[in-house]
Amino acid sequence: MMIKLKKIYHDFIRFPSYILFHPFDGYEEFKRYKKGKLSVAIVFIVLFVYYQIFRFRNLGFLVNNNNPLELNSLEEFFTVFLLIFLFTVGNWSVTTLMQGKGTYKEILMMTGYSLFPLLLFGFMGTVLSNFLTLDEMGFYHLMMYLAYALTGWMIFMGVLNIHEYGLGKTILSFIATFVSVSVMMFVGLLFFDLIQQIIAFVVSIVNEFNLRY
């Protein structure tokens, strides 16, 4: 039992923390020595979905503009997975053209691990927001800014190390990834709009047929 608990602690807390504070050595072990685990990354992604739902319902009323009755868990689920899918596919597609060394699996794992500080500070901040006064809400906002900044830091350093880029090429890859994601979203919207028009056309034909015959 103790061995399992130590392994869980190492996989889900110690190693992600090591990557956060020692990104070069951490991602070296992550990539070269295969210490990163897909299962851990997937758990972090699933926990992030739960965090979005938890935050929607339990954020302190002083900073919560959401109506708990309007919560749609499936919408939160698909939103998170769509964003992660778009980023990972977009980054993989552009870095393949830019001689990046990372595989899609490594990009997905890196993205999952990068959610660690957001999960850690996010859950803490959500709970804390219920006990803070209006004048003290600055602590909550500071905590969340730090969480997003550290997650962004892990993603940036992850792309830099996973693909073995320099600083300039890493920044360029993020710009190209943003363009790639924008193109995919545009094409996706066009596709769904086309599907809706086809469905509406078929329905109108069926209705016309029923009226005539």
N, C-alpha and C positions, 0 to 999 in steps of 0.2 A: 504493500500500500504506500509506504513512504517513498519507495523507488518511483512509483507512478506519479506521485505528487511532485517529486523533484523534477521528473521529466516534463510534466505539464508546466511547472514553474519556469523551467529552462526554455521550453519551446515557445510559450506564450507571453512571457514577461522578460526574462533575462536576455535572451538573444535579440528580440526586437529592441530592447533598451540599449543593448550593445551597438546595434546598427545605428540607432539614433545618435548616440554620443561619439561613436567611432565609425563614421560611415565608410571610410576607405577600407579599413581592416574588416569591418562588418560585412560589407558587400563582397569583399574578397573571399571571405569564408562562405558567404551566401552562394556565390557563383562557382568559385573554383573547387571548394571542398564540399559542395552540395549540402550545406547545413540548413539552407532554406527549405521549407516543406510546403507543398501545395495544400495539404490538409489544413495547416495553420492559416495560410492566406485565405482559404475559403471560409474558415470559421470567423476570421476577422471581418470578411465581407458580409457574412450572415449577421454577425453582431452589429455591424453598421446599419443594416436594415432595421434590426430591432431597436437600435439607438434612435433612428429617425422616428419610429413609432412611439418609443418611450418619451422622447423629447416633445413630440406633438401633444401628448396627453398630460405629461407631468411637469412641464416647464412652469416655473413660478408665474403667477398671474400678472405680476408687474412687467414682465417681458414677453408674455405669451399672448400673441394676437390670434391664435388658432382657436377654433371652436371644436372641442373634442368630439362633438356629434358628427362633424364633417370628416372625421378620420377615415381614410380608405387604405387599409393595409396593403391590398394588392397594388394600388397605385404607388405607394412608397416602395414596395418590393421591385416593381418593374422600373421605376425611376432610377433607383440605385444601380440595378444590374444593367440598365441601358447605358447609363453614364460610364460605368466601368468598362462595358463592352466597347463603346465608342472610343474611349481613351486608349485602351489596350490594342485594339485593332488599328486605330489611327497611328499610334506610335510604332507598332510593329511594321506597318506598311511603309512608313516614311524612313524608318531606320534601316530597313532592308535595302532601300535604295541608296542610303548614305553609309553603307558598309558597317552597320552596327553589328556588334557581336552577340547581342542578346536574342534569345528565342522568344516566341510568344508566351510560352509557359513561364519563363523567367520574368517577363514583363508583368504578367498577371500576378505572379507571386510577389513581386516587388510592390505592386500597387496595393495588394492586400496587406502586406506588412506595414506599408506607409500609413495605414489607417490606425495604427496602434496608439499614437499620441492623441488623435481625435477621439478615439473610444475612451481612453483613460481620462482625459480632462472633460470630455463631453458628458459622460455619466456623472462624474463628480460635480460638474458645473450645474447640470440639470437639478440634481438633488439640492445643491447649495442654494440655488435660486429661490427655493421655497422658504428659506430662512433668513434671507437678506432684506433689509429695508431699501427704500428707494435710493437713499444716499449711499448705500453700500453696493449697489448694483454694478458699480465700476469694477469690483473684484470679479464678478461673473463675466463681464465683457472682456476684461483683461485675460482671464483664463481661456475664453473661447478664441480670442485673437492668437494667443500663444499656441493653442491646439491646432488651429488651421495653419499657422506659420510653420510649426514643426512637421506637420503632415506634408506641406509643400516642400520643406527642406528635404525630407526623406525621399519624396518622389524625384526631386531635382537631382539629388546625389545618387539615387538609384539609377536613373537614366544615364548619368555621367559614368558610373562604374560598370553597370551591366553591359553597356555598349562600348565601353572603353573609349569614350570621347574626351576631348578637351573642353574647356569652358565655353569657347565660342561655338563649337559644333553642338554642344548640349543645348545652348540657347536657341540655335538655329533649328534643332530637331523639335523643340517645343513649339516654335512658330509654325513649322511644317505640320506638326501634329494637330495644332489648332485649325489650320486650314483644311486638313484631311477630315477632321471631325465635322467641320462646318459643311463640307461637300457631302459627306455621308448623311448628315441631317437633312440637307436640302433635297438630295435624291430620295431619301426616305419619305419626306413630306409629299414630294411629287408622286411617289408610288402610291401612298395611301390615298391621296386625293384622286388619283386615277382609278383606284379600286372603288372608292365611294361613288364616283361618277358612273362606273360600269354597273355597280349594284343598283343605283338609282335608275339607270336606263333599262335594265332588265325588269325591275319592279314596275316601271311605267308601262312597259310592253305587256307584262302579265295583267296589269290593271285594265289596260285598253282592250286586251283580248277578252277578259271577263265581262266587260261592259258591252262588248259587241255580240258575244256569243253566250 
